[in-house]
């Protein structure tokens, strides 16, 4: 599926074992192929997506909806899970008041994802994990 026909493009860190695990899970659930997964560490990433600041995308999740609008953090997660029919599972994280706390927790996770990954998987980084 081309990037132009998807409803959401997720720009993820392909060197993060937890991030890759999440993308694999989403890809498996995305039976209608509505999501395009783009690894920000690919050599040609900057040429294909000059609008995405890789340094910032490495700090927190970036996504682009079909209108071209960029979305970030848990908004990307909610959009992706909604497309695969599971948005209800994380919808409370986007509710007023809760979203403020959820966003702070997400940013903590994003900053510490390599250490958290090592604790949970035994692997801090992979040279280049594949979501296929």
Secondary structure, DSSP 4 states (H G I P E B T S, - for coil): --TTT-SEEEEE-TT-HHHHHHHHHHHHH-TT--EEEEETTSTTHHHH-TTS-HHHHTTS-EEEETTS-EEETHHHHHHHHHHTT-GGGTGGGGSTTHHHHHHHHHHHHHHTHHHHHHHHHS-S--SS----
